[in-house]
Amino acid sequence: MTLLKKVQERSNLNKEESYTLQEYVDLVKSDSSVVLNAPERLLKSIGEPILIDTSKDLKLSRIFSNRIIKKYKVFEDFYGMEETVEKIIAYFTHAAQGLEEKRQILYLLGPVGSAKSSIAERLKQLMEKQPIY
């Protein structure tokens, strides 16, 4: 595939569309995800977690103290950051519910090389998966 075709396909994916009010109302009736707010769209892009019982694995039980941890497919290449990812997802879950986090800013703090930028990039990619109306 040529570079020009790739650029054209990419621009077609991000093309804006316009709807009349009636078309928008019909779209909302058929697809309730149209009216999701930003945290709800992000949670939808992240998907459901895979629950892992660490008490059944000798190595994992030492690391996670026999807890049940949640792993998310979209964050599978962030090794050893399960607790951090859970905290970030908890933030978005509470924001989606309209709690205090809705009015707060997600601030990633940590030492150099602790994947802050990588997590922010991944969240940006996930946010771009769901269309905004």
Secondary structure, 3 states (H helix, E strand, C coil): CCHHHHHHHHHHHCCCCCCCHHHHHHHHHHCHHHHCCHHHHHHHHHCCCEEEEHHHCHHHHHHHCCCEEEECHHHCCCCCCHHHHHHHHHHHHHHHCCCHHHHCCCCCCCCCCCCHHHHHHHHHHHHCCCCCC
